Amino acid sequence: MTPHIIFARHRQARVFRPDRGVVLLALLIALALLAIGLMSAVDVWTLSRQREREQELLFVGDQYRKAIRHYYLSAPAGGQRGYPPSIDVLLQDDRFPIPVRHLRRAYPDPITGNAEWGLLRAGDRILGVYSLSEVHPIKQAGFPPADQTFSDAAGYKDWVFAYLPRRGVGAVPSKPASGPPPTDRPPMTPSPTPSRRSPS
């Protein structure tokens, strides 16, 4: 075979085929669109999951608030009303001959997934609980009367589920006043305190 024939075949093998370039470009565009679609789906799922956890937090927090209220109002005959010293006594109140259960179980924080809650205290007594999460809530309005102070909250930690007899079953302000407390109410101190998880 002569050299000029070999060279001609070599050049023919290197000829660019436009159809292959178009296919490759279309494939890259399709992959980019698929990636964008997946990212959008993940964002939608994440938002939906956060909304679900918000609803769980509202339910669970209300269960703690109702349990604290029930403990406060169900003082033994002749005894003085008072707040619980710990979450554990809500699960088993030994003030009575037959222990009373004010809370079905120690719920974990739906937002963080941990058993630890922030506890709003008055001295050594617990007035309420709140999430330790600083994530910005999606829900900013439309709360029931008991949770009106949750509106425009900067973080879930501002959703304080507390019972104050003078205000009924409701949440206290997210940030207690920095000055001296009112004379008709004990000073309230927010403190992150772990609460033991109880089996269902």
C-alpha positions in Angstrom: 0.0 0.0 0.0 1.4 3.4 -1.0 2.1 6.1 1.6 -0.5 8.6 0.2 -3.3 6.0 0.5 -2.4 5.3 4.2 -2.4 9.1 4.9 -5.8 9.5 3.3 -7.3 6.7 5.4 -5.9 8.3 8.5 -7.4 11.6 7.7 -10.8 10.0 7.1 -10.7 8.3 10.5 -10.3 11.7 12.2 -13.2 13.4 10.4 -15.5 15.1 13.0 -19.1 13.8 12.9 -21.5 16.6 13.8 -24.3 14.2 14.9 -22.1 12.9 17.8 -21.5 16.4 19.1 -25.3 17.2 19.0 -26.0 14.0 21.0 -23.4 14.8 23.6 -24.7 18.3 24.0 -28.2 17.1 24.4 -27.1 14.5 27.0 -25.3 17.2 29.0 -28.4 19.4 28.9 -30.6 16.6 30.0 -28.3 15.8 32.9 -28.2 19.4 34.0 -32.0 19.6 33.9 -32.2 16.3 35.9 -29.9 17.7 38.5 -32.0 20.9 38.8 -35.1 18.8 39.2 -33.6 16.6 41.9 -32.4 19.7 43.8 -35.9 21.2 43.6 -37.5 17.9 44.8 -35.0 17.8 47.8 -35.9 21.3 48.7 -39.6 20.6 48.6 -39.2 17.4 50.7 -37.0 19.3 53.2 -39.6 22.0 53.5 -42.4 19.5 53.9 -40.5 17.6 56.5 -39.9 20.7 58.5 -43.6 21.6 58.5 -44.4 18.1 59.8 -41.9 18.5 62.6 -43.4 21.9 63.4 -46.8 20.3 63.9 -45.2 17.6 66.0 -43.5 20.2 68.2 -46.8 22.1 68.7 -48.5 18.8 69.7 -45.7 17.6 72.0 -45.1 20.9 73.6 -48.8 21.2 74.3 -48.7 17.8 76.0 -46.0 19.0 78.3 -47.9 22.2 79.0 -51.1 20.2 79.8 -49.1 17.8 82.0 -47.6 20.7 84.0 -51.0 22.3 84.4 -52.5 19.0 85.5 -49.7 18.5 88.1 -50.2 22.1 89.4 -54.0 21.8 89.7 -54.1 18.2 91.1 -52.4 19.0 94.5 -53.3 16.4 97.2 -56.1 17.3 99.6 -54.8 19.8 102.1 -51.6 20.3 100.1 -50.4 23.4 98.4 -50.3 23.8 94.6 -46.9 23.9 93.0 -45.0 23.2 89.8 -43.2 19.9 89.2 -39.5 19.8 90.2 -38.6 17.6 87.2 -40.0 16.0 84.1 -39.8 12.6 85.8 -42.5 13.5 88.3 -44.9 14.1 85.4 -44.5 10.5 84.5 -45.0 9.3 88.1 -46.4 11.6 90.7 -45.7 10.1 94.1 -47.7 12.7 96.1 -50.6 10.4 96.1 -51.1 6.9 97.6 -51.4 5.6 94.1 -48.9 7.3 91.8 -50.5 9.6 89.2 -49.3 9.8 85.6 -49.7 13.3 84.1 -47.7 12.7 81.0 -48.1 9.5 78.9 -44.3 9.4 78.1 -41.3 11.7 77.9 -41.4 12.9 74.3 -38.2 13.8 72.5 -37.9 17.2 70.8 -39.3 16.7 67.3 -37.0 19.4 65.8 -33.7 18.2 67.2 -34.7 14.6 67.6 -33.0 14.6 71.1 -34.5 13.9 74.5 -33.1 17.1 75.8 -35.4 20.1 76.2 -34.9 23.6 77.5 -36.7 24.1 80.7 -38.3 27.3 81.9 -37.8 27.4 85.7 -39.0 29.3 88.7 -36.4 28.5 91.3 -36.1 24.7 91.2 -39.6 24.2 89.7 -40.5 23.7 86.0 -43.0 26.0 84.4 -42.6 25.0 80.8 -40.4 23.5 78.1 -39.0 24.7 74.8 -36.9 23.3 71.9 -33.2 24.0 71.9 -33.2 24.5 68.1 -32.3 27.9 66.7 -33.7 27.1 63.3 -36.1 29.7 61.9 -39.7 28.5 62.0 -41.7 28.3 58.8 -44.9 29.0 60.6 -45.0 32.7 61.7 -48.7 33.4 62.2 -52.1 31.8 62.6 -51.4 30.2 66.0 -54.2 29.3 68.5 -54.8 31.6 71.5 -52.5 29.5 73.7 -49.6 30.0 71.3 -50.1 33.6 70.2 -46.6 34.6 71.5 -45.0 32.2 68.9 -45.8 34.7 66.1 -42.8 36.1 64.3 -40.4 34.0 66.4 -36.8 34.0 65.3 -36.2 30.4 66.3 -38.0 27.3 67.6 -36.3 28.0 71.0 -38.7 31.0 71.3 -41.7 28.6 71.3 -42.1 28.3 75.1 -44.8 25.9 76.2 -45.5 27.0 79.8 -48.4 27.1 82.2 -49.0 30.2 84.2 -52.1 30.2 86.4 -52.7 33.9 86.1 -52.7 33.7 82.3 -54.3 30.3 81.9 -52.9 27.6 79.7 -50.6 29.5 77.5 -47.1 30.3 76.5 -45.0 32.8 78.3 -42.9 35.5 76.5 -40.0 33.9 74.6 -37.5 36.1 76.4 -38.2 36.8 80.1 -37.7 40.5 81.1 -34.2 41.4 82.1 -35.3 43.5 85.0 -36.6 42.3 88.4 -39.7 40.0 88.1 -43.1 41.1 89.2 -43.9 40.7 92.8 -46.9 38.4 92.2 -44.9 35.9 90.1 -41.7 33.9 90.8 -38.6 34.7 88.7 -38.4 32.6 85.6 -35.1 31.2 84.3 -34.7 29.4 81.0 -32.2 26.6 81.4 -31.3 23.8 79.0 -31.8 20.7 81.1 -31.8 17.1 79.8 -35.0 15.2 80.4 -35.0 11.4 80.6 -36.8 9.6 77.9 -39.3 7.1 79.1 -40.3 4.0 77.1 -43.6 4.2 75.4 
